[in-house]
């Protein structure tokens, strides 16, 4: 099976400098919704056009692309990808701005096509208002598509319309694609003209037309996002996930969540995410491209590109950045930021801490206000903290530096040299006390004010 996705249009009604198909639904570009669906059925090719390099940058490396320039209709788009088509393979035609097709719909289309040994099989639907759609006309045992502008009064009353989704026999497509003519008002080549050339045309009626709705402007983009969001949330809830307030929860299509996990209001989950069982996520939490184990709690926090193992608590007001790994039973508390750091089992950083480019062992306590000074303005450097170490509050660990196992860093220290195992490190200025200095200062200021 070959899957050809037509995605060459710019989408002028989007009023955007970006191609229409890279605009996102639930954090995922529309073209990637369609590519991911297509890859379940066969090799994928994409026809690109205006700003082709932008579209290509969103595609997986194994997806082949074909340039359509200028854009002269859907038939012309397929002509531009003729080398992708094989006479021995069927060809499924999809569109980069039609992101909500379901896998079972495509499966039913393919089964009908295969069983009938059809030249082409068309996905159709019943439109309450068929204005603008090509009508499915059945006459003398044949099926053809008549465009709205060309339909007579009787044909205009037909409500079964063309979705634009087809399966073609590869041989039929190659034999006939170059026979298309652009002898029409638009001067373009249309795939619909191939239906009239076919001897064996089948149709599959879709009961859920929203699956084939496309996006032409940002209003329609938001409408399809609402449909996608409701669909995803319903599937998750029926699979054993509690979503406290679906109206304020946004979960993308590549998110997997285990049973008995609770998602609180104002939570956004986007990208590729796996969340285990018995977790508690939110409220006011955003997670992207991360893996969470079982019994994880993330409250009022930002998580991106992180791996969080079982029984970890994060937040409130934490930020886990790319490359963070939290081992079992770690506690990351309020106003803690981590980046490219691994925190060992049972370790804690509960308050006001920055851990960047750090490797922290097991059973380590990081005091409030501690930071790893990992950047000198030119390069990043590593900090290593051994098992059972204790880092006192308001400490600065100036990388590259190693804190040994069981070592203690006194509160308020600036550590610039390695600390041996089980040692005490103090890196602060000696305290100086001047008796009555403050009292004398206030009296001097008071006398100065009286003289003025």
C-alpha positions in Angstrom: 0.0 0.0 0.0 1.2 3.5 -0.9 -0.3 6.5 1.0 0.0 9.8 -0.8 -0.8 13.0 1.2 -1.6 16.2 -0.7 -0.2 19.1 1.2 1.0 21.7 -1.3 -1.4 24.6 -0.6 -0.3 27.6 1.4 -3.8 28.3 2.9 -4.3 32.0 2.3 -7.4 32.1 4.5 -5.2 31.2 7.5 -3.7 34.7 7.3 -0.3 33.2 8.2 3.3 33.2 7.0 3.4 29.5 7.7 1.9 26.7 5.5 -1.6 25.7 6.6 -0.7 22.1 7.3 1.9 22.9 10.0 -0.6 24.7 12.1 -1.3 22.6 15.2 -4.2 20.8 16.8 -3.6 20.0 20.4 0.1 20.8 20.0 0.6 18.5 17.0 0.9 19.9 13.4 -2.0 18.8 11.2 0.4 17.2 8.7 1.7 14.9 11.4 -1.8 13.7 12.3 -2.2 12.6 8.7 1.3 11.1 8.3 0.9 9.1 11.5 -2.4 7.7 10.3 -0.9 6.9 6.8 2.1 5.1 8.2 -0.3 2.5 9.8 -1.2 1.4 6.3 1.9 1.7 4.2 4.7 3.8 2.7 4.0 7.5 2.9 4.7 10.2 0.4 3.8 13.9 0.7 3.2 16.4 -2.1 4.6 19.8 -1.0 4.4 23.2 -2.7 4.7 26.7 -1.4 7.2 26.9 1.5 8.1 23.3 0.9 11.1 23.4 3.2 9.0 24.4 6.1 6.6 21.5 5.6 9.5 19.1 5.1 11.0 20.1 8.4 8.0 18.6 10.2 8.1 15.3 8.4 9.8 12.1 9.6 13.0 11.3 7.7 11.5 8.2 6.0 8.7 10.1 4.4 9.3 10.9 0.7 8.4 14.3 -0.6 7.4 15.6 -4.1 7.3 19.2 -5.2 4.2 20.6 -6.9 5.0 24.0 -8.4 2.9 25.6 -9.5 -0.3 24.2 -7.9 -2.7 23.1 -10.6 -5.2 21.0 -8.8 -5.4 17.6 -7.1 -4.8 15.7 -10.3 -1.7 17.7 -11.0 -0.5 17.0 -7.5 -0.7 13.2 -8.1 1.1 13.7 -11.4 4.0 15.3 -9.6 4.3 12.2 -7.5 4.0 9.6 -10.3 7.4 8.0 -9.4 5.9 7.2 -5.9 3.1 5.1 -7.5 3.6 1.4 -8.3 1.2 -0.6 -10.6 1.3 -3.4 -8.0 0.2 -1.3 -5.0 -3.1 0.4 -4.2 -2.8 4.1 -3.5 -4.6 5.9 -0.7 -5.1 9.6 -1.2 -5.2 11.8 1.9 -4.9 15.5 2.6 -2.6 17.4 5.0 -5.4 19.6 6.3 -7.9 16.8 7.1 -6.5 15.5 10.4 -9.4 13.7 12.1 -9.8 10.6 10.0 -10.0 7.4 12.1 -8.0 4.3 11.5 -11.2 2.1 11.3 -12.6 4.3 8.6 -9.5 3.8 6.4 -9.6 0.1 7.1 -13.2 -0.2 6.0 -12.4 1.8 2.8 -9.5 -0.5 2.0 -11.5 -3.7 2.7 -14.3 -2.6 0.3 -11.7 -1.7 -2.3 -9.9 -5.0 -2.1 -13.0 -7.2 -2.0 -14.5 -5.4 -5.0 -11.2 -5.3 -6.9 -12.2 -1.8 -7.8 -10.3 0.7 -9.9 -11.2 3.4 -7.3 -13.1 3.5 -4.1 -14.5 6.8 -2.9 -15.3 7.8 0.7 -18.6 9.6 0.7 -20.9 11.2 3.3 -24.4 12.7 3.5 -24.2 16.5 3.8 -27.1 18.5 5.3 -26.0 21.3 3.1 -24.2 19.9 0.1 -23.4 23.3 -1.4 -19.9 23.3 -2.9 -19.4 19.5 -2.8 -19.2 17.2 -5.7 -22.3 15.0 -5.9 -22.2 11.2 -6.1 -24.3 10.4 -9.2 -25.4 6.9 -9.9 -26.7 6.2 -13.4 -27.0 3.0 -15.4 -24.9 1.0 -12.9 -22.1 3.5 -13.0 -20.9 6.0 -10.5 -19.5 9.4 -11.3 -18.8 12.7 -9.5 -20.5 15.9 -10.7 -19.1 19.1 -9.3 -21.6 21.5 -7.8 -21.0 24.2 -10.4 -21.7 21.6 -13.2 -24.7 19.9 -11.6 -28.3 20.2 -12.9 -31.3 20.8 -10.7 -31.9 17.1 -10.1 -28.2 16.4 -9.3 -28.2 19.4 -6.9 -30.8 17.7 -4.8 -28.4 14.8 -4.1 -27.0 14.9 -0.6 -24.4 12.1 -0.9 -21.1 13.9 -1.6 -17.5 13.3 -2.3 -15.1 13.5 0.7 -12.0 13.7 -1.5 -10.6 10.6 0.1 -9.9 7.8 -2.4 -8.2 4.4 -2.8 -7.0 3.9 -6.4 -5.6 0.8 -8.1 -2.0 1.8 -8.7 -2.2 0.4 -12.3 -5.4 2.3 -13.0 -3.9 5.5 -11.6 -0.7 5.2 -13.7 -2.6 4.3 -16.8 -5.0 7.3 -16.6 -3.4 10.1 -14.6 -1.9 11.7 -17.7 -5.2 11.6 -19.5 -6.6 14.3 -17.2 -7.4 17.6 -18.9 -7.3 21.1 -17.6 -9.9 22.3 -20.0 -12.0 24.0 -17.4 -12.6 27.5 -16.0 -9.8 27.1 -13.4 -7.3 25.6 -15.8 -6.5 22.8 -13.3 -6.4 19.0 -13.3 -8.8 17.3 -10.9 -8.8 13.7 -9.5 -12.5 13.6 -9.7 -12.3 13.4 -13.5 -10.7 9.9 -13.0 -13.9 8.6 -11.5 -15.6 8.9 -14.8 -12.8 7.0 -16.6 -13.1 4.0 -14.2 -15.1 0.9 -15.0 -15.3 -0.3 -11.5 -16.1 2.4 -8.9 -17.0 1.6 -5.3 -18.2 3.9 -2.5 -18.0 3.7 1.3 -20.5 5.9 3.2 -19.1 7.6 6.2 -21.6 8.1 9.1 -19.4 10.6 10.9 -18.6 13.4 8.4 -16.5 15.5 10.9 -13.7 13.0 10.1 -13.3 14.4 6.6 -13.7 18.1 7.5 -10.8 20.2 6.5 -9.3 23.4 7.8 -9.4 26.6 5.7 -9.2 29.2 8.4 -8.4 29.5 12.1 -12.1 29.3 13.1 -12.2 25.8 11.5 -8.9 25.0 13.1 -10.4 25.7 16.6 -13.5 23.7 15.7 -11.6 20.6 14.8 -9.4 21.0 17.8 -12.5 20.9 20.0 -13.7 17.7 18.3 -10.2 16.1 18.6 -10.0 17.1 22.3 -13.4 15.7 23.2 -12.6 12.5 21.3 -9.3 12.0 23.2 -10.7 12.8 26.6 -13.7 10.5 26.1 -11.4 7.6 25.1 -9.2 8.2 28.2 -12.0 8.4 30.6 -13.5 5.2 29.2 -10.1 3.5 29.6 -9.9 4.2 33.4 -8.5 7.7 33.7 -10.3 10.3 35.8 -10.4 13.8 34.2 -11.9 16.1 36.8 -12.9 18.9 34.4 -12.8 18.0 30.6 -13.6 21.6 29.7 -10.3 22.9 31.1 -8.1 19.9 30.1 -6.1 19.6 26.9 -4.5 16.3 26.0 -2.7 15.5 22.7 -3.1 12.5 20.5 0.2 10.9 21.5 -0.4 10.8 25.2 -0.8 7.4 27.0 -2.1 7.4 30.6 -2.5 4.4 32.9 -5.6 3.5 34.9 -6.6 5.3 38.1 -4.6 8.4 37.2 -6.3 11.7 38.0 -6.0 14.7 35.7 -6.9 17.9 37.5 -8.2 21.1 35.8 -6.1 23.4 33.7 -3.7 20.7 32.7 -2.0 20.6 29.2 -0.4 17.4 28.0 1.2 17.6 24.6 3.8 15.7 22.5 4.8 12.1 23.2 4.0 11.4 26.8 3.6 8.2 28.8 2.0 8.5 32.3 1.7 5.5 34.5 -1.0 4.3 36.9 -2.2 6.0 40.1 -0.7 9.4 39.2 -2.0 12.8 40.1 -1.4 15.5 37.5 -2.3 19.2 38.0 -4.0 21.5 38.5 -2.3 24.2 36.5 0.3 21.8 35.0 1.9 21.5 31.6 3.8 18.4 30.5 5.5 17.9 27.1 7.4 14.9 25.7 8.1 13.2 29.0 7.8 9.8 30.7 6.2 9.4 34.1 6.1 6.2 36.1 3.5 5.1 38.6 2.2 7.0 41.6 3.8 10.3 40.4 2.4 13.6 41.6 3.0 16.8 39.6 1.3 19.9 40.9 1.3 23.4 39.3 4.5 22.8 37.4 6.1 22.7 34.0 7.7 19.5 32.7 9.4 19.1 29.3 11.7 16.3 28.1 11.9 14.6 31.5 11.9 11.1 32.8 10.2 10.6 36.2 10.3 7.3 37.9 7.8 5.8 40.4 6.7 7.6 43.6 8.1 11.0 42.7 6.5 14.2 43.8 7.0 17.5 41.8 5.8 21.0 42.7 4.2 23.2 43.2 5.8 25.8 40.9 8.6 23.5 39.7 10.2 23.5 36.3 11.8 20.3 34.9 13.6 21.1 31.7 15.0 18.9 28.9 17.3 16.1 30.1 16.0 15.8 33.7 15.8 12.3 35.2 14.2 11.8 38.6 14.8 8.4 40.1 12.3 6.7 42.5 11.0 8.6 45.5 12.6 11.9 44.6 11.0 15.1 45.9 11.2 18.2 43.9 9.5 21.1 45.6 8.4 24.7 45.1 10.4 27.0 42.8 13.0 24.3 41.9 14.4 24.1 38.4 16.3 21.2 36.9 18.0 20.9 33.5 20.1 18.0 32.1 20.4 16.6 35.6 19.9 13.2 37.2 18.6 13.1 40.7 19.1 9.8 42.5 16.7 7.7 44.6 15.2 9.3 47.7 16.9 12.6 47.2 15.2 15.9 47.9 15.4 19.5 46.6 12.4 21.0 48.3 12.8 24.8 47.8 14.2 27.5 45.6 16.9 25.5 43.9 18.6 25.3 40.5 20.2 22.0 39.5 21.7 22.3 36.0 24.2 19.8 34.4 24.2 17.9 37.7 24.4 14.3 38.8 23.0 13.8 42.2 23.4 10.5 44.1 20.9 8.7 46.3 19.6 10.0 49.7 20.9 13.5 49.1 19.4 16.6 50.7 19.7 19.8 48.8 19.0 22.8 51.0 16.8 25.8 50.0 18.5 28.3 47.7 21.2 26.0 46.5 22.4 26.5 42.9 24.8 24.7 40.6 26.9 27.4 38.9 27.2 25.5 35.6 27.9 28.2 33.0 30.9 30.6 32.8 29.6 32.5 29.9 31.3 30.3 27.4 30.9 26.6 28.4 28.7 24.4 30.6 30.3 22.3 33.4 29.2 19.3 35.4 28.5 19.0 39.1 28.6 15.6 40.9 27.1 15.1 44.3 27.7 11.7 46.0 25.2 9.5 47.9 24.1 10.7 51.3 25.6 14.2 50.9 24.0 17.2 52.6 24.1 20.5 50.9 23.3 23.4 53.2 20.9 26.2 52.3 21.9 29.0 50.1 25.0 27.2 48.8 26.6 27.8 45.4 28.4 24.9 43.8 30.7 26.3 41.1 31.2 23.7 38.4 33.2 21.7 37.6 33.1 20.3 41.1 32.5 17.1 42.9 30.9 16.7 46.4 31.9 13.3 47.9 29.7 10.7 49.4 28.4 11.6 52.9 30.0 15.1 52.7 28.3 18.1 54.2 28.4 21.6 52.7 27.7 24.3 55.3 24.9 26.7 54.6 25.8 29.8 52.7 29.0 28.3 51.2 30.5 29.0 47.8 32.2 25.7 46.8 34.9 26.0 44.1 37.0 22.9 44.9 36.2 19.2 45.2 35.0 18.0 48.6 36.2 14.5 49.8 33.9 11.8 51.1 32.5 12.5 54.6 34.2 15.9 54.8 32.7 19.2 56.0 33.1 22.1 53.5 32.7 25.7 54.4 33.2 28.4 51.9 31.8 31.5 53.5 33.4 34.7 54.9 34.1 34.8 58.7 31.3 36.5 60.6 32.4 39.9 62.2 30.4 41.5 65.0 30.9 45.2 66.0 29.1 45.9 69.3 26.7 48.9 69.3 27.7 49.8 65.7 24.0 50.0 64.6 23.0 52.1 67.6 25.8 54.6 67.1 25.0 54.8 63.3 21.3 55.7 64.0 22.3 58.4 66.6 24.8 59.9 64.1 22.1 60.0 61.4 19.7 61.6 63.9 22.1 64.3 64.9 22.9 65.1 61.2 19.2 65.6 60.5 18.7 68.0 63.4 21.6 70.2 62.2 19.9 70.5 58.8 
